[in-house]
Amino acid sequence: MAVPPAGMSGLTEIWVYLARDPLAALTATLLAWLAALRLQQLAGRHPLANPVLIAIALLVGGLLAAGIDYRAYFEGTRFAHFLLGPATVAFAVPLYRQWQLVRRSALAALLAVLGGGLFAAATSIALGFALHTAPEVTASIAPRSVTTPVVMGIAERLGGLPSLTAALVIASGITGAALGPLTLNLVRVKDWRARGLAMGTAAHGVGTARALTVDATAGAFSGLAMGLNALATALLLPLLWRLLPG
Amino acid sequence: MIGSLAALLLCQLAGEVVARALHLPVPGPVIGMVLFLAALTLRQDPAPEALSHTADALLGNLGLLFVPAGVGVVLHLPLLARDWAPLSLACSPVRWPPSR
C-alpha cells in the first residue's frame, strides 16, 4: 500500500476526520464561546451583546462557509448539550442558598410565573393564527418560553417540529436576555427578585444565565421561575391546545 | 467534584425514572431539581463546598450549553425566510409577568 501523497487527498482525509470527530466540533464551540465572551466584555457587558447569540452566529457562519452538515456538528457537541440536564438539577443549589427569601415570596412568585407563562403561550398562538403561520410552526412556537430540554417533548405533543422549537426557544431566550434588562429599566423594576422572576419566565435558561452573572438573588429567582414555568407549561399547554378550534 | 457530578446525575436519573413511571408530563431534570432541593433542605446545613463549586461552574457557563441546539437554526433558514414576521414578533419580550 502506497502512502497517500501529500496535498489534496491528504487534506481530504484530514477534513473527513475533522468533520466526523467530536474533537473539532467541541473545540470550535468552545473557541466561539470564548470569542463571544471577549466581545461581550468589549461591548461593556451591554445586554444586547448576548454571548449565546454571538457564539451561535459565529458557528452558523462557520458551518455554512465550510459546508458542514448541522447533524454532524450536533453529534460532535452532544456532550455540551447533555450537560443541560445536570445544570437544571444544579439550580437546586442557588435556590437553597436563597431559600429564606424564596419561601417568603413563594405565592407572589407562583402567581407571577403562571401569569407570565400563560401570557407568553397565548400571545404566541394568537400571533400565529393572526399572521397565518403554518400549524406546525404555531405548535413549535407555543411553548417557546420554556427551557430547551423541556420544550422538545411539549412541542412533539402538540405536533410541532422539535428542532425548530429548540431554535425558537433559544431565539426567544436571547431576545428576552438582550431586551429584558432594558425593558425592566424602562418600567423601573429595581427589585432583584422581581427582575429574576421576569428573566426566568420570559427568557428561561438564557435569561437565567445572564441574571446569574449580574446578581445572585436575581439568578436564584430566575432559576425558580424557569423551573416553575417549565412545570406549569408542561402540565397546562397540552390541555389548552386541545381547547383550540381546528 | 466527581462526587457532586454523581449526585447531580443521580437526581436527574431519579427524576427521569419518576417522570416515566408516573407518566408525568414534567421533564426529568426539573423533577431532579425538586428532589435535590428537598435533599438539601432536609440536611439543614449549608451546601457542601465541593457541590457549590460544581454547581457554580455549570451554571456560570449555562449559556454555552445552549449553543449546540441554537446552531440548529441553520436547518430552518428557508422556513425562517418565509415565516420570519410572526416568529420574530412572538419571540420578542412584550409579555413580562406582573412584577411589583
Interface residues (C-beta under 8 A of the other chain):
Chain A: T29 L30 A32 W33 N50 P51 V52 A55 I56 L59 V60 L63 L64 Y70 Y73 F74 T77 R78 A80 H81 L83 L84 G85 P86 A87 T88 V89 A90 F91 A92 V93 P94 L95 Y96 R97 W99 A108 L111 A112 V113 G115 G116 G117 F119 A120 T123 S124 L127 G128 A130 L131 T133 A134 V137 I141 R144 T148 P149 V150 G153 I154 R157 S163 L164 A166 A167 L168 I170 A171 S172 G173 I174 T175 G176 L179 G180 T183 L184 V187 V189 D191 A194 R195 L197 A198 T201 A202 A203 G205 V206 T208 A209 R210 L212 T213 G219 G223 A225 G227 A230 L231 A234 L235 P238
Chain B: L5 L8 L9 C11 Q12 G15 P25 V26 P27 G28 P29 V30 G32 M33 V34 F36 L37 A39 L40 T41 P46 A47 L51 S52 T54 A55 D56 L58 L59 G60 N61 L62 G63 L64 L65 F66 V67 P68 A69 G70 V71 G72 V73 V74 L75 H76 L79 D83 A85 P86 L87 L89 A90 C91 S92 P93 V94 R95 W96 P97 P98 S99 R100
